[in-house]
């Protein structure tokens, strides 16, 4: 055995052991901090060893003409030096409560700044776990928390930044069955989700409860931000009375996102929440901020005001608490609250082949052409050997190229099957490949077969060394 390989294995094992130990220590710290918060809430005049103030909302005059303790004055001194913010703004912030729905790309920076700035009670809702492909944008999480609940990871980070605030964890998906109860406990709601049904549900719930909603979105290289249901401003339904088609809703897992883009929007969401809580400045109600990362431009555009015909907040709004709880947001938006990768079923079984069967074709040396219909920039990430990249939108214009490739294979093998030669089609997850095979069949390539599950299926069932993205 190569001694270098043995040394590398030893180091990897030691790293895994240390990471596991670190994760357990962080979990214990988080639990102890939670216990300390409970003690401090029961004993408001207690102090903690590091000299910081206990996590209680100030309620008595400190003797300086305000209700900030000496520790608070020191911690938030840079806030207090701002004439527009000062003692009054900080006091209101410490008495406020903010709920952040989603601890992902938007929620990460929002939570960190809300905790650091001194929001009195900070709630976190998320049902997901930390994954490696979150790391480039979800900066509240660390590698040591991979595989663990995002809520636990985010709460640990918030308490590490500011042990004097109360952090409440909701490790569950937000549904109509629990939304009213959870949101009713907070003054301001921050929507850091990434799907249509959640956006409608959160907005409607805020209308029913009379809560201001700070709404942000980011995908690719663009982001946007506005404030709903505030100072008689519009709600989400006022702008979007009917949901867009499910195919028009982009998600980071499909379209990608530059990590800093949701970071910028998330920071601005925290800013809007702080402005509302401290009652300073002008919130983005009836206005929307648009961010273009490539040009570095931020534009503020006027948006329509509250609609009197809105089914949620209009003059004859039918939304009561009971009706909200009975409303089917997944049916309304034609998309799930917890989106999973799309799995189409467009073809009959005889027009498809699974990844293991295709592997057997390769091993047997069968003459064929493999078409990869993903976009070119996807193809450059990873591809199977000898595959021909023809993105789905250009398939029709490149049919002659496919015919030539098939003819070349047939001539090499001494066969003659014409346009019905062996042709296999692959994509990322097996959806676009089905669309491609449908089209190829219409064009006369009747023996074209879709590879079920695409490259993700290949990585899962055939070769785990093939990277997924």
Secondary structure, 3 states (H helix, E strand, C coil): CCHHHHHHHHHHHHHHHHHHHHHHHHHHHHHHHHHHHHHHHHCCCCCCCCCCCCCCCCCCCCCCCCCCCHHHHHHCHHHHCCCCCHHHHHHHHHCCEEEEECCCHHHHHHHHHHHHHCCCEEEEECCCEECHHHCCCCCCCCHHHECCEHHHHHHHHHHHHCCCCEEEEECCCCCCCCHHHHHCCCCEEEECCCCHHHHHHHHHHHHHHCCEEEEEEEEECEEEEEEECCCCCCCHHHHCCCCCCHHHCCCHHHHCECHHHHHHHHHHHHHHHHHHHHCCCCCCECEEEEEECCCCEEEEEECCCCCCCCCCCCCCCCCCHHHHHHCCHHHHHCCCCCCCCCCCCCCCHHHEECHHHHHHHHHHCCCCEEEECCCHHHHCCCCCCCCEECCHHHCHHHHHHHHHHHHHHHHHHCCCCHHHCCEEEECCCCCHHHHHHHHHHHCCCCCEEEECCHHHHHHHHCCCCCCCC
